[in-house]
């Protein structure tokens, strides 16, 4: 691997994401949209079709390095989201978030299955169990949600800690867990060596272990916060917990590493130094890891192997993925007593797909799905990732536009409560000032 070449790639990524992010902000759009577009413009996806030179042309080893940086980026984003999660609000919205997550899995799976059937030979072909599993697997891919882009957008607008933001975060995490369990079951039918029930058991064990160990971790951090208030060792240890949870989730329990990172953030939330940890994590994430994550989505796009049939399938696949989340999550949110606007915000906040959808697709292909079929889901999944990553923040921005926005605090995360002075408050302030003058 040419390390010097990586310096060039990182320089181009950071500069382009920042410039296009600033441009998007000037246009009233979230900066993450600019970062994804930057990845498309600097990568080989567009220019490679004409044989032209592109600023970033990573080799296989360089792509692996950028993928690693991007994975750290999304882990840090989810860790920060966990730190900022209001646990009390999470408890209040727990049942609703679970129901929304189930709606966000079931509806896209149904629509994905119905979209896949005509391209796999029609309903008559479903008598072949392998074709039936392929059609089901299309729906499984659509069940995944990438919360990274939604989190970044909500943070930028100061809406992450609200009722809608907390519900989206909770539902997205539950959504991914359900999606991964369903993936394991589908692959289990394809490969007898896989045990779907073991996956369900390991998922339950992870959350049990995370909660039990988290209880002692929280006590340790409370002790350290009292003894070493606002020292750098606190956020460093916080990152250690984040990475250990992410590692354990992926390698020991077989669920997404981002789920472990988010749970680690929740474990460390509501501490005296939580905001200090979050601020330090945000600095590291904002400087390099997050820009690489968002840009890498565009850089990794490839339009090779396109055909009219595959294009038509890709369009139907993208529509099913977007409409399925909006109807499934938004519809259940309305049943859970959210108003129409909040339901639309939740539905649109769940449409983004990213690394989880790509991982699910890869796992399915490795498990022997879509062997010998006329279509493969790889290119359609990339289409969905790019389009949903662009559409999600735009729709959220539009839906939150008419809210009574509050000015952000200096760290850019928390809205600052302000109020116009009334006659009563002015009189109270004047009385207080006179009293202070008399006392002096």
RACORCOR-V163925 format. One record per run of one state. SS is the DSSP state (a for helix, b for strand, c for the rest). FROM is the first residue (numbers start at 1). TO is the last residue. If there is no record, write none. Layout:
BEGIN
ss=SS from=FROM to=TO
ss=SS from=FROM to=TO
END
This chain:
BEGIN
ss=c from=1 to=2
ss=a from=3 to=26
ss=c from=27 to=30
ss=a from=31 to=42
ss=c from=43 to=43
ss=a from=44 to=50
ss=c from=51 to=59
ss=a from=60 to=83
ss=c from=84 to=86
ss=a from=87 to=92
ss=c from=93 to=93
ss=a from=94 to=119
ss=c from=120 to=122
ss=a from=123 to=127
ss=c from=128 to=128
ss=a from=129 to=143
ss=c from=144 to=146
ss=a from=147 to=157
ss=c from=158 to=162
ss=a from=163 to=190
ss=c from=191 to=195
ss=a from=196 to=227
ss=c from=228 to=231
ss=a from=232 to=252
ss=c from=253 to=256
ss=a from=257 to=267
ss=c from=268 to=273
ss=a from=274 to=299
ss=c from=300 to=307
ss=a from=308 to=335
ss=c from=336 to=339
ss=a from=340 to=349
ss=c from=350 to=354
ss=a from=355 to=366
ss=c from=367 to=376
ss=a from=377 to=400
ss=c from=401 to=407
ss=b from=408 to=408
ss=c from=409 to=414
ss=b from=415 to=415
ss=c from=416 to=422
ss=a from=423 to=439
ss=c from=440 to=440
END
